[in-house]
Amino acid sequence: MEFPDLGKHCSEKTCKQLDFLPVKCDACKQDFCKDHFTYAAHKCPFAFQKDVQVPVCPLCNTPIPVKKGQIPDVVVSDHIDRDCDSHPGKKKEKIFIYRCSKEGCKKKEMLQMACAQCHGNFCIQHRHPLDHSCRHGSRPTVKAGCSPMTASESKPSRDFLALAPGVLAQRLRYWFTRLM
């Protein structure tokens, strides 16, 4: 109370604290306390003129020069529309690049599925050696989930149904155990 002219009140409407060491905002020229002197704390309307930051393009990670008075969001948007090399609308990368090696098949896949025997690249439908008539090995090894079989086991003969009922049941049990 001895020095009534010493210090100033904070210009923030919600604060009005008497501060003996006030800070003057270099953008709006008002006095603020230690809690409200930053541009963000007192929502300075002229902060864009003084608070110079270099925005970075989120797509190509290059800094974008912004002149004083320009809004950084608008400048970055213009960069993305015109100059950005990584703009998703400008170039489209091919996703399905692995073409099936099966004769007559024109399908393409995202991932490479190479046969372990002939090392050809095949689509999902022809990925198993039995599906693409793999001729590299002595015989095709396996179909999905099955163990290796001989050619006589893999194709039952037509007289299979003419067998006695007991033999038929025994063979059916054999096939079911092989499949499981």
N, CA and C atoms as an extended XYZ file, in Angstrom:
540
Properties=species:S:1:pos:R:3:atomname:S:1:resname:S:1:resid:I:1 pbc="F F F"
N         0.809       -1.189        0.000 N   MET     1
C         0.000        0.000        0.000 CA  MET     1
C         0.851        1.251        0.000 C   MET     1
N         2.136        1.110        0.280 N   GLU     2
C         3.004        2.276        0.303 CA  GLU     2
C         3.334        2.775       -1.090 C   GLU     2
N         3.331        1.838       -2.076 N   PHE     3
C         3.640        2.229       -3.450 CA  PHE     3
C         2.436        1.895       -4.344 C   PHE     3
N         1.433        2.757       -4.363 N   PRO     4
C         0.215        2.434       -5.112 CA  PRO     4
C         0.414        2.406       -6.620 C   PRO     4
N         1.461        3.071       -7.133 N   ASP     5
C         1.678        3.098       -8.578 CA  ASP     5
C         2.585        1.963       -9.053 C   ASP     5
N         3.062        1.165       -8.129 N   LEU     6
C         3.983        0.090       -8.474 CA  LEU     6
C         3.178       -1.142       -8.920 C   LEU     6
N         3.554       -1.738      -10.076 N   GLY     7
C         2.902       -2.936      -10.598 CA  GLY     7
C         1.674       -2.606      -11.414 C   GLY     7
N         1.152       -3.625      -12.084 N   LYS     8
C        -0.035       -3.450      -12.928 CA  LYS     8
C        -0.932       -4.678      -12.766 C   LYS     8
N        -2.171       -4.479      -13.072 N   HIS     9
C        -3.125       -5.578      -13.023 CA  HIS     9
C        -3.043       -6.377      -14.326 C   HIS     9
N        -3.237       -7.688      -14.205 N   CYS    10
C        -3.227       -8.580      -15.369 CA  CYS    10
C        -4.396       -8.218      -16.279 C   CYS    10
N        -4.152       -8.184      -17.570 N   SER    11
C        -5.190       -7.805      -18.535 CA  SER    11
C        -6.160       -8.949      -18.850 C   SER    11
N        -5.872      -10.141      -18.358 N   GLU    12
C        -6.788      -11.271      -18.568 CA  GLU    12
C        -8.069      -10.995      -17.795 C   GLU    12
N        -9.204      -11.132      -18.444 N   LYS    13
C       -10.489      -10.779      -17.844 CA  LYS    13
C       -10.816      -11.606      -16.612 C   LYS    13
N       -10.387      -12.862      -16.594 N   THR    14
C       -10.710      -13.731      -15.460 CA  THR    14
C        -9.701      -13.613      -14.325 C   THR    14
N        -8.593      -12.906      -14.515 N   CYS    15
C        -7.522      -12.867      -13.512 CA  CYS    15
C        -7.491      -11.528      -12.748 C   CYS    15
N        -7.112      -10.457      -13.403 N   LYS    16
C        -6.999       -9.096      -12.830 CA  LYS    16
C        -6.096       -9.043      -11.600 C   LYS    16
N        -5.136       -9.960      -11.511 N   GLN    17
C        -4.212      -10.000      -10.376 CA  GLN    17
C        -3.223       -8.837      -10.471 C   GLN    17
N        -2.901       -8.233       -9.311 N   LEU    18
C        -1.904       -7.176       -9.269 CA  LEU    18
C        -0.535       -7.839       -9.275 C   LEU    18
N         0.244       -7.517      -10.296 N   ASP    19
C         1.563       -8.136      -10.442 CA  ASP    19
C         2.595       -7.026      -10.418 C   ASP    19
N         3.621       -7.198       -9.570 N   PHE    20
C         4.653       -6.168       -9.454 CA  PHE    20
C         5.707       -6.293      -10.552 C   PHE    20
N         5.743       -7.435      -11.232 N   LEU    21
C         6.642       -7.610      -12.372 CA  LEU    21
C         5.825       -8.120      -13.561 C   LEU    21
N         4.958       -7.285      -14.102 N   PRO    22
C         4.121       -7.739      -15.213 CA  PRO    22
C         4.945       -7.923      -16.500 C   PRO    22
N         4.435       -8.746      -17.379 N   VAL    23
C         5.076       -8.987      -18.675 CA  VAL    23
C         4.163       -8.415      -19.737 C   VAL    23
N         4.733       -7.601      -20.631 N   LYS    24
C         3.967       -6.985      -21.708 CA  LYS    24
C         4.028       -7.896      -22.932 C   LYS    24
N         2.875       -8.225      -23.460 N   CYS    25
C         2.796       -9.065      -24.663 CA  CYS    25
C         3.283       -8.246      -25.845 C   CYS    25
N         4.231       -8.803      -26.600 N   ASP    26
C         4.784       -8.044      -27.730 CA  ASP    26
C         3.839       -8.051      -28.933 C   ASP    26
N         2.767       -8.829      -28.897 N   ALA    27
C         1.828       -8.840      -30.010 CA  ALA    27
C         0.653       -7.892      -29.765 C   ALA    27
N        -0.003       -8.016      -28.608 N   CYS    28
C        -1.185       -7.187      -28.350 CA  CYS    28
C        -0.891       -5.994      -27.437 C   CYS    28
N         0.322       -5.897      -26.917 N   LYS    29
C         0.795       -4.762      -26.107 CA  LYS    29
C         0.037       -4.598      -24.788 C   LYS    29
N        -0.456       -5.664      -24.221 N   GLN    30
C        -1.137       -5.599      -22.929 CA  GLN    30
C        -0.260       -6.243      -21.867 C   GLN    30
N        -0.507       -5.918      -20.585 N   ASP    31
C         0.279       -6.441      -19.471 CA  ASP    31
C        -0.408       -7.676      -18.882 C   ASP    31
N         0.442       -8.693      -18.552 N   PHE    32
C        -0.091       -9.932      -18.012 CA  PHE    32
C         0.772      -10.420      -16.857 C   PHE    32
N         0.166      -11.248      -16.011 N   CYS    33
C         0.898      -11.857      -14.898 CA  CYS    33
C         1.703      -13.049      -15.412 C   CYS    33
N         2.414      -13.708      -14.494 N   LYS    34
C         3.266      -14.832      -14.892 CA  LYS    34
C         2.469      -16.023      -15.415 C   LYS    34
N         1.191      -16.101      -15.068 N   ASP    35
C         0.368      -17.219      -15.511 CA  ASP    35
C        -0.252      -16.995      -16.888 C   ASP    35
N        -0.351      -15.761      -17.332 N   HIS    36
C        -1.067      -15.461      -18.574 CA  HIS    36
C        -0.230      -14.728      -19.624 C   HIS    36
N         1.080      -14.701      -19.487 N   PHE    37
C         1.879      -13.914      -20.441 CA  PHE    37
C         2.084      -14.630      -21.785 C   PHE    37
N         1.898      -15.955      -21.840 N   THR    38
C         2.098      -16.650      -23.120 CA  THR    38
C         0.923      -16.378      -24.048 C   THR    38
N         1.174      -16.524      -25.352 N   TYR    39
C         0.130      -16.271      -26.352 CA  TYR    39
C        -1.081      -17.176      -26.124 C   TYR    39
N        -0.815      -18.426      -25.840 N   ALA    40
C        -1.906      -19.386      -25.667 CA  ALA    40
C        -2.690      -19.130      -24.384 C   ALA    40
N        -2.010      -18.700      -23.304 N   ALA    41
C        -2.669      -18.503      -22.018 CA  ALA    41
C        -3.681      -17.370      -22.054 C   ALA    41
N        -3.382      -16.294      -22.785 N   HIS    42
C        -4.358      -15.207      -22.839 CA  HIS    42
C        -5.059      -15.114      -24.198 C   HIS    42
N        -4.903      -16.182      -25.009 N   LYS    43
C        -5.580      -16.276      -26.313 CA  LYS    43
C        -5.374      -15.006      -27.136 C   LYS    43
N        -4.120      -14.681      -27.328 N   CYS    44
C        -3.755      -13.451      -28.034 CA  CYS    44
C        -4.265      -13.479      -29.480 C   CYS    44
N        -5.033      -12.457      -29.884 N   PRO    45
C        -5.565      -12.436      -31.250 CA  PRO    45
C        -4.504      -12.102      -32.300 C   PRO    45
N        -3.353      -11.599      -31.871 N   PHE    46
C        -2.284      -11.228      -32.807 CA  PHE    46
C        -1.099      -12.194      -32.743 C   PHE    46
N        -1.302      -13.346      -32.146 N   ALA    47
C        -0.213      -14.301      -31.948 CA  ALA    47
C         0.353      -14.796      -33.269 C   ALA    47
N        -0.488      -14.942      -34.298 N   PHE    48
C        -0.001      -15.472      -35.568 CA  PHE    48
C         1.031      -14.555      -36.221 C   PHE    48
N         1.058      -13.288      -35.832 N   GLN    49
C         2.043      -12.363      -36.395 CA  GLN    49
C         3.414      -12.534      -35.749 C   GLN    49
N         3.451      -12.898      -34.484 N   LYS    50
C         4.712      -12.996      -33.755 CA  LYS    50
C         5.168      -14.433      -33.510 C   LYS    50
N         4.239      -15.302      -33.246 N   ASP    51
C         4.573      -16.679      -32.917 CA  ASP    51
C         4.863      -17.434      -34.216 C   ASP    51
N         6.089      -17.313      -34.697 N   VAL    52
C         6.468      -17.888      -35.982 CA  VAL    52
C         6.913      -19.333      -35.760 C   VAL    52
N         6.196      -20.228      -36.379 N   GLN    53
C         6.538      -21.637      -36.333 CA  GLN    53
C         6.577      -22.151      -37.767 C   GLN    53
N         7.441      -23.093      -38.016 N   VAL    54
C         7.540      -23.657      -39.348 CA  VAL    54
C         6.750      -24.958      -39.369 C   VAL    54
N         5.624      -24.970      -40.063 N   PRO    55
C         4.846      -26.209      -40.118 CA  PRO    55
C         5.528      -27.242      -41.015 C   PRO    55
N         5.271      -28.490      -40.721 N   VAL    56
C         5.837      -29.592      -41.484 CA  VAL    56
C         4.689      -30.347      -42.141 C   VAL    56
N         4.861      -30.675      -43.406 N   CYS    57
C         3.837      -31.419      -44.138 CA  CYS    57
C         3.683      -32.802      -43.511 C   CYS    57
N         2.465      -33.204      -43.173 N   PRO    58
C         2.279      -34.514      -42.550 CA  PRO    58
C         2.499      -35.685      -43.505 C   PRO    58
N         2.497      -35.438      -44.809 N   LEU    59
C         2.666      -36.523      -45.775 CA  LEU    59
C         4.119      -36.727      -46.184 C   LEU    59
N         4.825      -35.627      -46.491 N   CYS    60
C         6.201      -35.775      -46.993 CA  CYS    60
C         7.255      -35.310      -45.990 C   CYS    60
N         6.864      -34.828      -44.827 N   ASN    61
C         7.765      -34.387      -43.746 CA  ASN    61
C         8.763      -33.310      -44.176 C   ASN    61
N         8.361      -32.421      -45.051 N   THR    62
C         9.223      -31.299      -45.424 CA  THR    62
C         8.684      -30.034      -44.778 C   THR    62
N         9.584      -29.150      -44.307 N   PRO    63
C         9.129      -27.883      -43.732 CA  PRO    63
C         8.555      -26.978      -44.822 C   PRO    63
N         7.499      -26.273      -44.474 N   ILE    64
C         6.822      -25.413      -45.433 CA  ILE    64
C         6.956      -23.974      -44.974 C   ILE    64
N         7.569      -23.104      -45.798 N   PRO    65
C         7.732      -21.701      -45.394 CA  PRO    65
C         6.393      -20.967      -45.346 C   PRO    65
N         6.199      -20.225      -44.243 N   VAL    66
C         4.979      -19.453      -44.049 CA  VAL    66
C         5.385      -18.002      -43.831 C   VAL    66
N         4.835      -17.117      -44.634 N   LYS    67
C         5.132      -15.693      -44.492 CA  LYS    67
C         4.301      -15.114      -43.362 C   LYS    67
N         4.751      -13.991      -42.806 N   LYS    68
C         4.020      -13.345      -41.721 CA  LYS    68
C         2.642      -12.933      -42.204 C   LYS    68
N         1.660      -13.195      -41.377 N   GLY    69
C         0.289      -12.845      -41.716 CA  GLY    69
C        -0.478      -13.988      -42.372 C   GLY    69
N         0.226      -15.029      -42.844 N   GLN    70
C        -0.456      -16.162      -43.452 CA  GLN    70
C        -0.858      -17.172      -42.363 C   GLN    70
N        -1.921      -17.859      -42.605 N   ILE    71
C        -2.374      -18.889      -41.676 CA  ILE    71
C        -1.694      -20.200      -42.077 C   ILE    71
N        -0.963      -20.821      -41.135 N   PRO    72
C        -0.199      -22.028      -41.472 CA  PRO    72
C        -1.045      -23.179      -42.033 C   PRO    72
N        -2.264      -23.341      -41.541 N   ASP    73
C        -3.109      -24.432      -42.031 CA  ASP    73
C        -3.439      -24.280      -43.512 C   ASP    73
N        -3.664      -23.051      -43.933 N   VAL    74
C        -3.995      -22.794      -45.335 CA  VAL    74
C        -2.775      -23.055      -46.219 C   VAL    74
N        -1.595      -22.642      -45.745 N   VAL    75
C        -0.373      -22.834      -46.515 CA  VAL    75
C        -0.049      -24.325      -46.658 C   VAL    75
N        -0.207      -25.090      -45.591 N   VAL    76
C         0.045      -26.534      -45.647 CA  VAL    76
C        -0.963      -27.208      -46.579 C   VAL    76
N        -2.196      -26.786      -46.532 N   SER    77
C        -3.222      -27.342      -47.417 CA  SER    77
C        -2.887      -27.073      -48.884 C   SER    77
N        -2.438      -25.843      -49.183 N   ASP    78
C        -2.021      -25.518      -50.556 CA  ASP    78
C        -0.837      -26.366      -50.987 C   ASP    78
N         0.104      -26.587      -50.082 N   HIS    79
C         1.273      -27.424      -50.393 CA  HIS    79
C         0.832      -28.847      -50.739 C   HIS    79
N        -0.077      -29.394      -49.956 N   ILE    80
C        -0.549      -30.762      -50.203 CA  ILE    80
C        -1.260      -30.843      -51.544 C   ILE    80
N        -2.045      -29.833      -51.879 N   ASP    81
C        -2.788      -29.844      -53.141 CA  ASP    81
C        -1.890      -29.662      -54.364 C   ASP    81
N        -0.812      -28.905      -54.239 N   ARG    82
C        -0.001      -28.559      -55.411 CA  ARG    82
C         1.365      -29.223      -55.461 C   ARG    82
N         2.157      -29.091      -54.396 N   ASP    83
C         3.576      -29.437      -54.454 CA  ASP    83
C         3.956      -30.758      -53.800 C   ASP    83
N         3.114      -31.320      -52.980 N   CYS    84
C         3.501      -32.493      -52.195 CA  CYS    84
C         3.727      -33.705      -53.083 C   CYS    84
N         4.867      -34.360      -52.885 N   ASP    85
C         5.199      -35.549      -53.667 CA  ASP    85
C         4.484      -36.779      -53.149 C   ASP    85
N         4.093      -36.763      -51.893 N   SER    86
C         3.478      -37.935      -51.274 CA  SER    86
C         1.963      -37.851      -51.240 C   SER    86
N         1.365      -37.005      -52.037 N   HIS    87
C        -0.088      -36.855      -52.026 CA  HIS    87
C        -0.726      -38.163      -52.491 C   HIS    87
N        -1.655      -38.716      -51.685 N   PRO    88
C        -2.229      -40.013      -52.042 CA  PRO    88
C        -3.060      -39.990      -53.320 C   PRO    88
N        -3.579      -38.846      -53.720 N   GLY    89
C        -4.395      -38.774      -54.921 CA  GLY    89
C        -3.592      -38.644      -56.199 C   GLY    89
N        -2.322      -38.281      -56.106 N   LYS    90
C        -1.517      -38.068      -57.303 CA  LYS    90
C        -1.040      -39.362      -57.935 C   LYS    90
N        -0.527      -40.266      -57.126 N   LYS    91
C        -0.042      -41.522      -57.689 CA  LYS    91
C        -0.618      -42.672      -56.888 C   LYS    91
N        -0.962      -43.709      -57.590 N   LYS    92
C        -1.497      -44.881      -56.939 CA  LYS    92
C        -0.515      -46.023      -57.145 C   LYS    92
N        -0.051      -46.557      -56.040 N   GLU    93
C         0.842      -47.694      -56.123 CA  GLU    93
C         0.010      -48.948      -56.339 C   GLU    93
N         0.533      -49.842      -57.153 N   LYS    94
C        -0.167      -51.087      -57.393 CA  LYS    94
C        -0.002      -51.983      -56.177 C   LYS    94
N        -1.104      -52.539      -55.735 N   ILE    95
C        -1.083      -53.392      -54.563 CA  ILE    95
C        -0.954      -54.852      -54.982 C   ILE    95
N        -1.732      -55.258      -55.963 N   PHE    96
C        -1.726      -56.639      -56.414 CA  PHE    96
C        -0.693      -56.785      -57.526 C   PHE    96
N         0.514      -57.174      -57.152 N   ILE    97
C         1.596      -57.224      -58.138 CA  ILE    97
C         2.095      -58.634      -58.425 C   ILE    97
N         1.733      -59.618      -57.619 N   TYR    98
C         2.244      -60.973      -57.799 CA  TYR    98
C         1.239      -61.790      -58.619 C   TYR    98
N         1.587      -62.052      -59.873 N   ARG    99
C         0.701      -62.761      -60.778 CA  ARG    99
C         0.872      -64.265      -60.626 C   ARG    99
N        -0.221      -64.988      -60.785 N   CYS   100
C        -0.226      -66.440      -60.644 CA  CYS   100
C         0.499      -67.080      -61.829 C   CYS   100
N         1.338      -68.089      -61.546 N   SER   101
C         2.115      -68.777      -62.576 CA  SER   101
C         1.357      -69.932      -63.223 C   SER   101
N         0.178      -70.249      -62.732 N   LYS   102
C        -0.623      -71.332      -63.310 CA  LYS   102
C        -1.070      -70.917      -64.694 C   LYS   102
N        -0.931      -71.833      -65.637 N   GLU   103
C        -1.285      -71.541      -67.020 CA  GLU   103
C        -2.776      -71.261      -67.136 C   GLU   103
N        -3.127      -70.134      -67.723 N   GLY   104
C        -4.519      -69.753      -67.902 CA  GLY   104
C        -5.083      -68.901      -66.779 C   GLY   104
N        -4.411      -68.819      -65.652 N   CYS   105
C        -4.897      -68.016      -64.521 CA  CYS   105
C        -4.324      -66.606      -64.630 C   CYS   105
N        -5.180      -65.614      -64.466 N   LYS   106
C        -4.737      -64.220      -64.575 CA  LYS   106
C        -4.860      -63.467      -63.258 C   LYS   106
N        -5.073      -64.199      -62.164 N   LYS   107
C        -5.242      -63.539      -60.871 CA  LYS   107
C        -3.916      -62.984      -60.372 C   LYS   107
N        -4.011      -61.896      -59.583 N   LYS   108
C        -2.844      -61.284      -58.947 CA  LYS   108
C        -3.104      -61.207      -57.453 C   LYS   108
N        -2.051      -61.321      -56.665 N   GLU   109
C        -2.172      -61.295      -55.215 CA  GLU   109
C        -1.299      -60.197      -54.628 C   GLU   109
N        -1.641      -59.792      -53.388 N   MET   110
C        -0.857      -58.787      -52.674 CA  MET   110
C         0.448      -59.374      -52.147 C   MET   110
N         0.389      -60.605      -51.688 N   LEU   111
C         1.548      -61.260      -51.097 CA  LEU   111
C         2.046      -62.355      -52.023 C   LEU   111
N         3.345      -62.584      -51.978 N   GLN   112
C         3.933      -63.625      -52.799 CA  GLN   112
C         3.731      -64.976      -52.130 C   GLN   112
N         3.180      -65.930      -52.879 N   MET   113
C         2.988      -67.284      -52.373 CA  MET   113
C         3.744      -68.220      -53.296 C   MET   113
N         4.964      -68.556      -52.923 N   ALA   114
C         5.816      -69.386      -53.758 CA  ALA   114
C         5.665      -70.846      -53.368 C   ALA   114
N         5.660      -71.709      -54.365 N   CYS   115
C         5.595      -73.143      -54.138 CA  CYS   115
C         6.963      -73.609      -53.641 C   CYS   115
N         6.979      -74.465      -52.637 N   ALA   116
C         8.237      -74.956      -52.073 CA  ALA   116
C         8.957      -75.892      -53.029 C   ALA   116
N         8.227      -76.505      -53.969 N   GLN   117
C         8.849      -77.463      -54.881 CA  GLN   117
C         9.338      -76.802      -56.162 C   GLN   117
N         8.442      -76.108      -56.860 N   CYS   118
C         8.822      -75.539      -58.157 CA  CYS   118
C         9.189      -74.061      -58.069 C   CYS   118
N         9.001      -73.452      -56.910 N   HIS   119
C         9.321      -72.049      -56.644 CA  HIS   119
C         8.564      -71.071      -57.546 C   HIS   119
N         7.442      -71.509      -58.086 N   GLY   120
C         6.588      -70.614      -58.861 CA  GLY   120
C         5.710      -69.803      -57.924 C   GLY   120
N         5.225      -68.677      -58.406 N   ASN   121
C         4.359      -67.813      -57.610 CA  ASN   121
C         2.916      -68.068      -58.015 C   ASN   121
N         2.035      -68.322      -57.034 N   PHE   122
C         0.668      -68.705      -57.349 CA  PHE   122
C        -0.328      -67.899      -56.530 C   PHE   122
N        -1.578      -67.854      -57.022 N   CYS   123
C        -2.665      -67.190      -56.297 CA  CYS   123
C        -3.146      -68.112      -55.179 C   CYS   123
N        -4.090      -67.644      -54.399 N   ILE   124
C        -4.590      -68.433      -53.273 CA  ILE   124
C        -5.234      -69.722      -53.756 C   ILE   124
N        -5.923      -69.661      -54.866 N   GLN   125
C        -6.618      -70.835      -55.377 CA  GLN   125
C        -5.637      -71.909      -55.857 C   GLN   125
N        -4.481      -71.532      -56.368 N   HIS   126
C        -3.524      -72.490      -56.933 CA  HIS   126
C        -2.250      -72.627      -56.107 C   HIS   126
N        -2.254      -72.256      -54.844 N   ARG   127
C        -1.030      -72.230      -54.053 CA  ARG   127
C        -0.508      -73.605      -53.651 C   ARG   127
N        -1.370      -74.601      -53.569 N   HIS   128
C        -0.938      -75.936      -53.174 CA  HIS   128
C        -0.423      -76.691      -54.403 C   HIS   128
N         0.579      -77.559      -54.229 N   PRO   129
C         1.148      -78.297      -55.367 CA  PRO   129
C         0.117      -79.100      -56.144 C   PRO   129
N        -0.890      -79.663      -55.489 N   LEU   130
C        -1.917      -80.419      -56.206 CA  LEU   130
C        -2.805      -79.510      -57.041 C   LEU   130
N        -2.948      -78.264      -56.637 N   ASP   131
C        -3.830      -77.336      -57.343 CA  ASP   131
C        -3.200      -76.763      -58.603 C   ASP   131
N        -1.897      -76.686      -58.670 N   HIS   132
C        -1.265      -76.143      -59.875 CA  HIS   132
C        -0.480      -77.189      -60.655 C   HIS   132
N        -0.781      -78.457      -60.389 N   SER   133
C        -0.148      -79.577      -61.092 CA  SER   133
C         1.363      -79.443      -61.074 C   SER   133
N         1.914      -79.345      -59.890 N   CYS   134
C         3.350      -79.167      -59.721 CA  CYS   134
C         4.075      -80.406      -60.245 C   CYS   134
N         5.022      -80.227      -61.153 N   ARG   135
C         5.740      -81.333      -61.763 CA  ARG   135
C         7.200      -81.368      -61.337 C   ARG   135
N         7.594      -80.527      -60.441 N   HIS   136
C         9.012      -80.437      -60.085 CA  HIS   136
C         9.476      -81.634      -59.280 C   HIS   136
N         8.720      -82.041      -58.275 N   GLY   137
C         9.110      -83.164      -57.422 CA  GLY   137
C         8.654      -84.481      -58.020 C   GLY   137
N         8.892      -85.563      -57.314 N   SER   138
C         8.478      -86.876      -57.785 CA  SER   138
C         6.956      -87.005      -57.761 C   SER   138
N         6.334      -86.398      -56.775 N   ARG   139
C         4.879      -86.363      -56.681 CA  ARG   139
C         4.492      -85.144      -55.851 C   ARG   139
N         3.291      -84.656      -56.032 N   PRO   140
C         2.864      -83.527      -55.207 CA  PRO   140
C         2.798      -83.968      -53.754 C   PRO   140
N         3.310      -83.148      -52.876 N   THR   141
C         3.425      -83.567      -51.486 CA  THR   141
C         2.092      -83.567      -50.771 C   THR   141
N         1.529      -82.448      -50.486 N   VAL   142
C         0.350      -82.427      -49.639 CA  VAL   142
C        -0.657      -81.407      -50.126 C   VAL   142
N        -1.888      -81.693      -49.796 N   LYS   143
C        -2.935      -80.700      -49.922 CA  LYS   143
C        -3.105      -80.092      -48.538 C   LYS   143
N        -3.756      -78.999      -48.410 N   ALA   144
C        -3.848      -78.321      -47.119 CA  ALA   144
C        -4.433      -79.231      -46.054 C   ALA   144
N        -3.665      -79.477      -44.993 N   GLY   145
C        -4.152      -80.240      -43.854 CA  GLY   145
C        -4.071      -81.742      -43.997 C   GLY   145
N        -3.549      -82.261      -45.077 N   CYS   146
C        -3.476      -83.702      -45.275 CA  CYS   146
C        -2.026      -84.147      -45.268 C   CYS   146
N        -1.821      -85.427      -44.958 N   SER   147
C        -0.470      -85.971      -45.011 CA  SER   147
C        -0.180      -86.464      -46.422 C   SER   147
N         1.099      -86.708      -46.771 N   PRO   148
C         1.430      -87.163      -48.125 CA  PRO   148
C         0.785      -88.519      -48.413 C   PRO   148
N         0.292      -88.703      -49.650 N   MET   149
C        -0.364      -89.933      -50.053 CA  MET   149
C         0.207      -90.397      -51.379 C   MET   149
N         0.008      -91.639      -51.648 N   THR   150
C         0.381      -92.152      -52.959 CA  THR   150
C        -0.765      -91.900      -53.913 C   THR   150
N        -0.528      -92.078      -55.192 N   ALA   151
C        -1.562      -91.809      -56.189 CA  ALA   151
C        -2.736      -92.762      -56.032 C   ALA   151
N        -2.479      -94.014      -55.636 N   SER   152
C        -3.580      -94.967      -55.474 CA  SER   152
C        -4.460      -94.605      -54.282 C   SER   152
N        -3.870      -93.992      -53.236 N   GLU   153
C        -4.659      -93.594      -52.082 CA  GLU   153
C        -5.459      -92.340      -52.341 C   GLU   153
N        -4.931      -91.461      -53.178 N   SER   154
C        -5.578      -90.180      -53.372 CA  SER   154
C        -6.815      -90.263      -54.240 C   SER   154
N        -6.894      -91.273      -55.153 N   LYS   155
C        -8.062      -91.393      -56.010 CA  LYS   155
C        -8.678      -92.779      -55.827 C   LYS   155
N        -9.808      -92.873      -55.131 N   PRO   156
C       -10.432      -94.181      -54.965 CA  PRO   156
C       -11.008      -94.676      -56.288 C   PRO   156
N       -11.008      -95.976      -56.488 N   SER   157
C       -11.533      -96.547      -57.727 CA  SER   157
C       -13.050      -96.603      -57.679 C   SER   157
N       -13.672      -96.830      -58.840 N   ARG   158
C       -15.132      -96.857      -58.934 CA  ARG   158
C       -15.723      -98.088      -58.246 C   ARG   158
N       -14.933      -99.163      -58.160 N   ASP   159
C       -15.466     -100.366      -57.540 CA  ASP   159
C       -15.445     -100.279      -56.017 C   ASP   159
N       -15.149      -99.103      -55.501 N   PHE   160
C       -15.098      -98.860      -54.063 CA  PHE   160
C       -16.463      -99.120      -53.426 C   PHE   160
N       -17.533      -98.733      -54.113 N   LEU   161
C       -18.873      -98.886      -53.573 CA  LEU   161
C       -19.372     -100.333      -53.672 C   LEU   161
N       -18.735     -101.150      -54.511 N   ALA   162
C       -19.160     -102.534      -54.696 CA  ALA   162
C       -18.553     -103.458      -53.639 C   ALA   162
N       -17.795     -102.958      -52.704 N   LEU   163
C       -17.159     -103.765      -51.674 CA  LEU   163
C       -18.189     -104.261      -50.659 C   LEU   163
N       -17.805     -105.280      -49.920 N   ALA   164
C       -18.673     -105.795      -48.856 CA  ALA   164
C       -18.868     -104.702      -47.807 C   ALA   164
N       -20.002     -104.716      -47.106 N   PRO   165
C       -20.292     -103.657      -46.124 CA  PRO   165
C       -19.222     -103.527      -45.039 C   PRO   165
N       -18.657     -104.610      -44.589 N   GLY   166
C       -17.621     -104.539      -43.544 CA  GLY   166
C       -16.350     -103.881      -44.062 C   GLY   166
N       -15.964     -104.227      -45.293 N   VAL   167
C       -14.758     -103.650      -45.905 CA  VAL   167
C       -15.005     -102.171      -46.203 C   VAL   167
N       -16.216     -101.852      -46.651 N   LEU   168
C       -16.568     -100.461      -46.938 CA  LEU   168
C       -16.466      -99.613      -45.667 C   LEU   168
N       -16.975     -100.115      -44.565 N   ALA   169
C       -16.906      -99.380      -43.301 CA  ALA   169
C       -15.460      -99.218      -42.855 C   ALA   169
N       -14.657     -100.247      -43.044 N   GLN   170
C       -13.236     -100.171      -42.679 CA  GLN   170
C       -12.507      -99.128      -43.520 C   GLN   170
N       -12.800      -99.100      -44.815 N   ARG   171
C       -12.155      -98.119      -45.694 CA  ARG   171
C       -12.610      -96.690      -45.361 C   ARG   171
N       -13.902      -96.542      -45.046 N   LEU   172
C       -14.397      -95.206      -44.684 CA  LEU   172
C       -13.732      -94.716      -43.407 C   LEU   172
N       -13.569      -95.606      -42.414 N   ARG   173
C       -12.866      -95.222      -41.198 CA  ARG   173
C       -11.436      -94.796      -41.521 C   ARG   173
N       -10.793      -95.523      -42.416 N   TYR   174
C        -9.419      -95.191      -42.826 CA  TYR   174
C        -9.356      -93.784      -43.442 C   TYR   174
N       -10.309      -93.495      -44.333 N   TRP   175
C       -10.310      -92.182      -44.982 CA  TRP   175
C       -10.571      -91.054      -43.979 C   TRP   175
N       -11.500      -91.255      -43.074 N   PHE   176
C       -11.793      -90.220      -42.091 CA  PHE   176
C       -10.614      -89.958      -41.167 C   PHE   176
N        -9.898      -91.026      -40.793 N   THR   177
C        -8.721      -90.820      -39.940 CA  THR   177
C        -7.603      -90.110      -40.699 C   THR   177
N        -7.496      -90.339      -41.979 N   ARG   178
C        -6.482      -89.672      -42.793 CA  ARG   178
C        -6.804      -88.186      -42.963 C   ARG   178
N        -8.088      -87.873      -43.055 N   LEU   179
C        -8.495      -86.482      -43.250 CA  LEU   179
C        -8.423      -85.674      -41.971 C   LEU   179
N        -8.586      -86.282      -40.841 N   MET   180
C        -8.577      -85.549      -39.573 CA  MET   180
C        -7.197      -85.354      -39.094 C   MET   180
